[in-house]
């Protein structure tokens, strides 16, 4: 069963033989719409900075804190065995430097003075709520720390400090498709763990079915791909053969955020094994850009570009 805030899924889920129910998680009375007995709840809901035009911190409190509390109480009422929760890498943002390998059980923190501050405070508090329900009620918890998850969504934009911007990797892909020159900013050897959505969903599936009691797990590949390798891969996959984009080094520009997720715990306890390396992710996403398999649910890329 799929549950979301949108009023209509345009028939997308029914075509895949999945029931869809619209629920506002900030209203506990709406949970009566849901089955009264379930095995697992995958909780991916909540406002995020990248989708917030302007700045309204109350949305974080309402959806992440109140919403999570309502979901936890629903889990108890429905006799759920476990809950899966999407934590953000912003809880360990202080470790994202110098190609560091981030441990799953690193101390959680939050940024002090940016558009992610209240969001991260709410995410960390939600994790504490979930841990309380595990200790007090025995509700198994699988807290999955998400870095940036790479996926083809028809909307290539996001919000930074409430202002609309291109996602950097989507902007570079568009330039590569046109064979235009691409600038590589900062240190080209800084690395990032590039996680494709299909590996992310594999981890979710594993967490639903494992016999482990749960805990905090990193979502990632455990492999760092340098900025140089990222841009070279984009040019190789997306540039026309007759007009390959040139890459210009710009060490005078700011460095990119870098991190590598330690997924040893995810692999050992959940049985996870990454399936997509950097090139295979690009090739798969390129195919999805053509096929737009979620067009019925998300709309088309052309619609977002027109707005």
Secondary structure, 3 states (H helix, E strand, C coil): CEEECCCCCCCHHHHCCCCEEECCCCCHHHHHHCCCCCCEEEECCCCCHHHCCCCCHHHHHHHHHHHHHHHHHHHHHCCCCEEEEEEEHHHHHHHCCCCCEECCCCCCCCCCCCCCHHHHHHHHHHHHHHHHHHHHHCCEEEEEEECCEECCCCCCEEEECCEEEECHHHHHHHHHHCCCCEEEECCCCCEEECEEHHHHHHHHHHHHHCCCCEEEEECCCCCEEEHHHHHHHHHHHHCCCCCCCCEEEECCCCCCCCEEECCHHHHHHHCCCCCCCHHHHHHHHHHHHHHCCCHHHHCCHHHHHHC
